[in-house]
Amino acid sequence: MIWDKFSRVYDLVENSFNGKVNEDFSSKVAGMINSSDEVLECACGTGIISEKIAPKCKLIVATDYSEGMLQQIRKKCAKFRNITFHRVDIMQLPYNDASFDKVVAGNVIHLLDKPQEAISELCRVCKDGGKVIIPTYVAPHRSKSVSWFLQLLRWLGFDFKRTFTYEEYKDFFRSMGYDGVEYTISNGRMPCAIAVLKKDVFSQLLAAQAYGISWMMS
Ligand SMILES: C[S@@+](CC[C@H](N)C(=O)[O-])C[C@H]1O[C@@H](n2cnc3c(N)ncnc32)[C@H](O)[C@@H]1O
């Protein structure tokens, strides 16, 4: 898998190209976490976000489907006693409904064939009144350095299913019927937009109706 091959140099490449944005968006996500929170992070990668969340929460379960990425995060986050690591596909989370106060999935939505189904899974395992936090890199203004970087990644074998602008990212959630989503953005070379979905039964039912998601209706 491409993420296994790339895992050892992920931080070097990411932070050379986009370190300021990564520092800013991961700090913003950590600012949304409370000390009593039990957190699930999906697609945690090397732990750029997890490293910031772990000192702020009661416990964090960090998951990714790449064993290579998990090896990197295990090293980076070995200093924390409240973190566990599981190899898990975001499309099929092996957790009960309403298990976590906060569910985080950073920079993965644009990689998935069926992102709507992944978001439904994230909402399923989030407690009522909890939050699903979804940061995703967005294209700034079709800048040359970003197009060049994306082309290079595609050439290396990374399979991006789509890229969003900030407005397209908001439209994506609107089109699924998610109501009352809050957004913030970390600006820089490759900006990162953070969508925060509050899980309450009413808004999830609307989303389910708009998108025909069955678990919410059963
Ligand atoms: C761009 S990296 C983001 C890592 C981290 N969240 C961050 O923001 O630095 C994308 C990550 O998503 C993971 N990933 C991709 N598809 C996945 C899936 N279906 N289930 C779980 N993880 C997945 C990859 O293994 C990789 O670690």
The ligand as an SDF file (V2000), in Angstrom:
LIG
                    3D

 27 29  0  0  0  0  0  0  0  0999 V2000
   -2.9650   12.4700    4.1430 C   0  0  0  0  0  0  0  0  0  0  0  0
   -2.7740   11.2240    5.3850 S   0  0  0  0  0  0  0  0  0  0  0  0
   -3.4260   12.1140    6.7980 C   0  0  0  0  0  0  0  0  0  0  0  0
   -2.8710   11.6420    8.1060 C   0  0  0  0  0  0  0  0  0  0  0  0
   -3.2790   12.4630    9.3150 C   0  0  0  0  0  0  0  0  0  0  0  0
   -4.6950   12.3790    9.5620 N   0  0  0  0  0  0  0  0  0  0  0  0
   -2.8580   13.8950    9.1310 C   0  0  0  0  0  0  0  0  0  0  0  0
   -3.7210   14.7700    8.9470 O   0  0  0  0  0  0  0  0  0  0  0  0
   -1.6370   14.1350    9.1550 O   0  0  0  0  0  0  0  0  0  0  0  0
   -4.0770   10.1180    4.9880 C   0  0  0  0  0  0  0  0  0  0  0  0
   -4.1380    8.9030    5.9030 C   0  0  0  0  0  0  0  0  0  0  0  0
   -5.3740    8.2400    5.6510 O   0  0  0  0  0  0  0  0  0  0  0  0
   -5.1520    6.8480    5.7630 C   0  0  0  0  0  0  0  0  0  0  0  0
   -6.2490    6.1900    5.0580 N   0  0  0  0  0  0  0  0  0  0  0  0
   -6.5880    6.2740    3.7470 C   0  0  0  0  0  0  0  0  0  0  0  0
   -7.6860    5.5440    3.4830 N   0  0  0  0  0  0  0  0  0  0  0  0
   -8.0540    4.9780    4.6620 C   0  0  0  0  0  0  0  0  0  0  0  0
   -9.1040    4.0960    5.0420 C   0  0  0  0  0  0  0  0  0  0  0  0
  -10.0130    3.6280    4.1570 N   0  0  0  0  0  0  0  0  0  0  0  0
   -9.2020    3.7200    6.3380 N   0  0  0  0  0  0  0  0  0  0  0  0
   -8.2910    4.1650    7.2470 C   0  0  0  0  0  0  0  0  0  0  0  0
   -7.2600    4.9790    6.9450 N   0  0  0  0  0  0  0  0  0  0  0  0
   -7.1420    5.3900    5.6730 C   0  0  0  0  0  0  0  0  0  0  0  0
   -3.7730    6.6380    5.1530 C   0  0  0  0  0  0  0  0  0  0  0  0
   -3.2110    5.4150    5.5450 O   0  0  0  0  0  0  0  0  0  0  0  0
   -3.0310    7.8610    5.6990 C   0  0  0  0  0  0  0  0  0  0  0  0
   -2.4260    7.5830    6.9360 O   0  0  0  0  0  0  0  0  0  0  0  0
  1  2  1  0
  2  3  1  0
  2 10  1  0
  3  4  1  0
  4  5  1  0
  5  6  1  0
  5  7  1  0
  7  8  2  0
  7  9  1  0
 10 11  1  0
 11 12  1  0
 11 26  1  0
 12 13  1  0
 13 14  1  0
 13 24  1  0
 14 15  1  0
 14 23  1  0
 15 16  2  0
 16 17  1  0
 17 18  1  0
 17 23  2  0
 18 19  1  0
 18 20  2  0
 20 21  1  0
 21 22  2  0
 22 23  1  0
 24 25  1  0
 24 26  1  0
 26 27  1  0
M  CHG  2   2   1   9  -1
M  END
$$$$
